[in-house]
Amino acid sequence: MWKQNPPPDRRPVLLPIPVARAATSMAPPPLPAAALIEELVEEILLRLPPTEPASLFRAALVCKAWCRLISGARFRRRFREFHRTPPMLGLICSSLPIDKNVGIARFVPATAFCSPPADRRHCRAIDARHGRVLLLQCCAYGKPDVLVVWDPITGDQRELPTPPRHAYILTAAILCAAAGICDHLDCHRGPFLVVFMGFCTEGAFICTYSPDAGTWSDNIYTDQPDGFVISASKVLVGNALYFGFPISNTALRYDLELHETCLMELPPRHSTRQRFVLLTMDDGAVGFATVHEFKLYMWSRKDGPQVDAGWTQNRVIELQTLLCSNGILASPDVVGFADGLGVVFLREDDVLFTIDLKSCEVKKLSKGRVMYNTLAYMSFYTPALGAACTGEGSSTGASGA
């Protein structure tokens, strides 16, 4: 006799939930409280304004942990990448020498700057870019002047060999030699390139110097502009370097890749004594700025060797109301430009001040000494406290992060 099968068990079966276990196994372990606090502190310190380097210095003195953090290479790299645009730490101003041997290049701080470098006597600053300054050191009569590459933060300097053919210097510029692959956030210790424009018996020429080559390149002869000013305005736009010549009211464009030059007219001015600066525009064009009767005139043209491209006047800024409220009663001269910041430097007698081209905000920088030309010094500045972080002794200095 067959036995009847028992009824099936219909009770619910509780199965494990693998998803929950998988999620638990994939989740990273929580950070220890100390590590979490250190990470939060780093994120806060990264947001300190680079225009106030003293704030980083004060933060580094809070405790040894903060000192090690701020002095570390990782923090300096992240600080640069977070802010991107190097701040203007100050100006390199040169007095107008009556005698070539009494010129002075002076650093004028634009913010709280630790241990500003001493004046460079018998020198004129002729260019500054990417944390370096190019000085013309005036030697005794009968000896050729010397070009010196100077880092105001570290104090390092490098004297360049005398340019070939006993040339008379017209002007010069300093550039990063890794253009195209460098973000220019920390290249003041890297390879550099000096572009020299001189005059010899064969005419005007351009040659270049790099530490890797250790010597000056062959001369590239070019059209000779009428008149020269060693500290004349110059600007780097893309792969082209522009030199301005006020007497002939022309600019020489030098293509750094093709090694070709062309001479072009500048916008009209009321007189050759009217100062001007060349600058870069937001759209990548080359710009021109000059002041006449309390008006700042702005011109631009597309970058390129086409001599018929033409200049376009795109802006006029009324300065009288802005400057009179700051005690400036005479129309100023334009004496410099901070590339990347949109700031123009103006001078009236012994007063030096800036105007922001976007906000039209005016700031007074210095007073009391007449300076002929002004160069913006832009670089990141972080404290390098060294042994002070470990308690082994005191250390001072800075790192051009």
Protein Blocks (a to p, Z undefined) as FASTA:
>chain_A
ZZddddddfbdcddddfklmmmmmmpccdddfklmmmmmmmmmmmmpcfklmmlmmmmmm
mpmmlmmmmmpmklmmmmmmmnopacdfbdcdddddfbfklcccddddfbdcehiaddde
hiacfbdeehiacddddddehiacddddddfknopacdddddehhiacfbdcdddfkghj
aghlammlmccddddddddfkbccdddddfklopacddddddddehidfkbccddehjbc
cdddfklopacdddfklopacdddddddfbfklccdddddfkopacddddeehiacdddd
dedjbfklopadfbdcdfklmmmmnopabdcddfbdcehjlpacddehjaccdddfklop
acdfbghiacfbdcdddddddddekjmmnonacceddddZZ
